[in-house]
Amino acid sequence: MNFERLRQTVQNSHLEIFAAFHPGPDDLAPNTCKTLLLLGPHEPGFWAHVSSQPEFTDGAQNPLDRWSKRIAGKIASAISAQAVFPSDGPPYPPFIAWALQSGWVYASPVGLLVHHRAGLFVSFRAALALSWAMDLPKPPPTPCETCRQQPCRTACPIGALSRSQYDVEACRSYLSTPAGDRCKKQGCLARRSCPASQSYGRLDAQSAFHMKAFHSS
């Protein structure tokens, strides 16, 4: 199976290949891994689909993680690969390091990861560890290179984000105030301000789901 055929298979399951690379011995990938593919939500349509799945109606905890494990696990089994998940641990797989190592994902001006397709809404539901070296397309450029105004730098109303640090506690505290309702219901204003994010097609309901989990953690 080549890259484009696998990408279509993944998209048929409402996921997308956001990053891909050939890991070296120091990249903490599974021992037999020759190609590592990082999967995220395929938009538009991801949240409408996934929120209607059994994991979201059975009343059990962590519906999105459980859906991810079911679907990515099925894909991995079909192609004789190993599925790896951000929730595996501790110790947890280094998805952020993998993303940056791939050259498909970059550090934005405010330190958050950015992707040419998903913008600052880039996230990972799973990784597929292949035991063979798949031919991969050239990594796409960072969208920040052509973003002249870089609105993410000033979008956060409390200035919690910068390239050097993210004030997590200040962010959580702000969400507890009436002024933070917009962020809770629609998602992080810095992430939303990114032009690439705005063309990605992510629904406010998905952002609200993640913000609720973040606020209560």
C-alpha positions as CSV (number, residue, x, y, z in Angstrom):
1,M,0.0,0.0,0.0
2,N,1.4,3.4,-1.0
3,F,0.9,6.7,0.9
4,E,-2.0,8.0,-1.2
5,R,-3.9,4.8,-0.9
6,L,-3.4,4.7,2.8
7,R,-4.4,8.4,3.1
8,Q,-7.7,7.6,1.4
9,T,-8.3,4.6,3.7
10,V,-7.7,6.9,6.7
11,Q,-9.9,9.6,5.4
12,N,-12.7,7.1,4.9
13,S,-12.6,6.7,8.6
14,H,-12.8,10.5,9.2
15,L,-9.1,10.8,10.0
16,E,-6.3,12.5,8.2
17,I,-2.5,11.9,8.0
18,F,-1.2,15.1,9.6
19,A,2.5,14.1,9.7
20,A,4.7,11.3,8.5
21,F,8.4,10.5,8.8
22,H,11.0,7.7,9.1
23,P,12.0,7.6,12.8
24,G,15.6,7.1,13.9
25,P,16.8,5.1,16.9
26,D,16.5,8.2,19.2
27,D,12.9,9.1,18.3
28,L,11.3,6.8,20.8
29,A,9.1,5.1,18.2
30,P,8.2,1.4,18.5
31,N,11.2,-0.9,18.0
32,T,10.1,-2.3,14.6
33,C,8.8,1.1,13.3
34,K,10.2,2.2,9.9
35,T,7.5,4.7,9.1
36,L,5.4,6.7,11.6
37,L,2.2,8.4,10.6
38,L,0.4,10.8,12.9
39,L,-3.4,10.9,12.5
40,G,-5.8,13.8,13.3
41,P,-9.4,14.7,12.6
42,H,-10.4,14.9,8.9
43,E,-12.5,18.0,8.3
44,P,-15.1,19.0,7.4
45,G,-17.5,16.5,9.0
46,F,-15.4,14.9,11.7
47,W,-17.4,16.0,14.7
48,A,-20.8,15.4,13.2
49,H,-19.7,11.8,12.5
50,V,-17.8,11.0,15.7
51,S,-20.3,12.5,18.1
52,S,-23.0,10.1,16.7
53,Q,-20.9,7.0,17.3
54,P,-21.6,4.5,20.1
55,E,-18.9,5.8,22.4
56,F,-20.7,9.1,22.7
57,T,-24.0,7.5,23.6
58,D,-23.1,4.8,26.1
59,G,-22.5,7.1,29.0
60,A,-18.9,5.9,29.7
61,Q,-16.0,8.2,30.1
62,N,-13.5,9.3,27.5
63,P,-15.7,8.8,24.4
64,L,-13.3,10.4,21.9
65,D,-10.3,8.4,23.1
66,R,-12.3,5.2,23.0
67,W,-13.5,6.0,19.5
68,S,-10.0,6.7,18.4
69,K,-8.7,3.4,19.7
70,R,-11.5,1.5,18.0
71,I,-11.1,3.1,14.6
72,A,-7.3,3.6,14.5
73,G,-6.9,0.1,15.9
74,K,-9.1,-1.3,13.1
75,I,-7.0,0.5,10.4
76,A,-3.7,-0.7,12.0
77,S,-5.0,-4.3,12.0
78,A,-6.0,-4.1,8.4
79,I,-2.5,-3.0,7.3
80,S,-0.5,-5.0,9.8
81,A,0.7,-1.9,11.6
82,Q,0.8,-1.0,15.3
83,A,-1.5,1.7,16.6
84,V,-0.1,4.1,19.2
85,F,-2.3,6.6,21.2
86,P,-1.6,9.9,23.1
87,S,-3.4,8.4,26.1
88,D,-1.1,5.4,26.3
89,G,0.9,5.8,29.5
90,P,2.5,6.9,31.6
91,P,5.0,7.2,30.1
92,Y,3.1,8.8,27.3
93,P,4.3,8.7,23.6
94,P,6.0,11.9,22.6
95,F,3.5,13.0,20.0
96,I,4.6,16.7,20.1
97,A,8.3,15.7,19.5
98,W,7.2,13.3,16.7
99,A,5.2,16.0,15.0
100,L,8.1,18.5,15.0
101,Q,10.5,15.8,14.0
102,S,8.4,15.0,10.9
103,G,8.8,18.5,9.4
104,W,5.0,18.5,8.7
105,V,4.1,20.4,11.8
106,Y,5.8,23.6,13.2
107,A,6.1,25.7,16.3
108,S,3.9,28.8,15.8
109,P,4.7,32.3,16.9
110,V,2.9,31.6,20.2
111,G,4.5,28.2,20.8
112,L,1.5,26.1,19.9
113,L,1.9,23.5,17.1
114,V,0.7,24.7,13.7
115,H,-0.1,22.6,10.5
116,H,-0.7,23.9,7.0
117,R,-4.2,22.3,6.8
118,A,-5.4,22.4,10.4
119,G,-3.7,25.6,11.5
120,L,-3.6,25.9,15.3
121,F,-6.3,23.3,15.6
122,V,-3.9,20.5,14.8
123,S,-4.4,17.6,17.1
124,F,-3.5,13.9,17.1
125,R,-5.9,11.0,17.7
126,A,-3.4,8.2,17.0
127,A,-0.2,7.2,15.3
128,L,0.4,4.2,13.0
129,A,3.8,2.5,13.3
130,L,4.6,0.7,10.0
131,S,7.2,-2.0,9.9
132,W,8.3,-0.9,6.4
133,A,9.8,2.3,5.0
134,M,7.0,3.9,3.0
135,D,7.8,6.5,0.3
136,L,6.5,9.8,1.7
137,P,5.6,13.1,0.1
138,K,7.7,16.2,0.8
139,P,6.6,18.0,4.0
140,P,4.4,21.0,3.4
141,P,5.6,24.5,4.4
142,T,4.5,26.2,7.6
143,P,1.5,28.5,7.0
144,C,3.2,31.1,9.3
145,E,5.7,32.0,6.5
146,T,2.9,33.7,4.5
147,C,0.9,35.0,7.4
148,R,1.9,38.6,7.6
149,Q,-0.3,39.8,10.4
150,Q,0.1,36.7,12.6
151,P,-3.1,37.5,14.6
152,C,-2.4,34.6,17.0
153,R,0.2,36.8,18.8
154,T,-2.5,39.2,20.1
155,A,-5.7,37.2,20.1
156,C,-5.5,35.9,23.7
157,P,-7.3,38.4,25.9
158,I,-5.1,37.7,28.9
159,G,-1.8,37.2,27.0
160,A,-1.3,33.7,28.3
161,L,0.5,32.5,25.2
162,S,4.0,33.3,23.9
163,R,6.7,31.4,22.1
164,S,8.6,30.9,25.4
165,Q,5.7,29.8,27.7
166,Y,2.1,29.0,28.1
167,D,0.5,30.2,31.3
168,V,-1.9,27.2,31.8
169,E,-3.2,28.2,35.2
170,A,-4.0,31.8,34.0
171,C,-5.9,30.3,31.1
172,R,-7.9,27.9,33.3
173,S,-8.7,30.7,35.7
174,Y,-9.9,33.0,32.9
175,L,-12.3,30.2,31.7
176,S,-13.9,30.4,35.1
177,T,-15.0,34.0,34.6
178,P,-17.9,35.3,32.6
179,A,-15.4,36.8,30.1
180,G,-14.1,33.4,29.4
181,D,-17.4,32.0,28.2
182,R,-16.6,32.7,24.6
183,C,-13.4,30.6,24.8
184,K,-15.3,27.8,26.6
185,K,-18.0,27.7,24.0
186,Q,-16.1,28.4,20.8
187,G,-12.5,27.5,21.6
188,C,-9.2,29.2,22.2
189,L,-9.3,32.7,20.6
190,A,-5.6,32.4,19.6
191,R,-6.3,29.1,17.8
192,R,-9.4,30.5,16.2
193,S,-7.5,33.6,14.9
194,C,-5.2,31.6,12.7
195,P,-6.2,31.9,9.0
196,A,-5.4,28.2,8.5
197,S,-7.6,27.3,11.4
198,Q,-10.5,29.3,10.0
199,S,-10.4,27.3,6.7
200,Y,-10.1,23.9,8.4
201,G,-13.8,23.4,9.1
202,R,-13.7,22.5,12.8
203,L,-17.1,23.0,14.6
204,D,-17.5,25.0,17.7
205,A,-19.0,22.0,19.4
206,Q,-15.7,20.1,19.2
207,S,-13.8,23.0,20.6
208,A,-16.3,23.2,23.4
209,F,-15.8,19.5,24.2
210,H,-12.0,19.9,24.4
211,M,-12.2,23.2,26.4
212,K,-14.6,21.6,28.9
213,A,-12.1,18.7,29.5
214,F,-9.2,21.2,29.8
215,H,-11.1,23.4,32.2
216,S,-12.0,20.6,34.5
217,S,-8.7,18.8,34.5
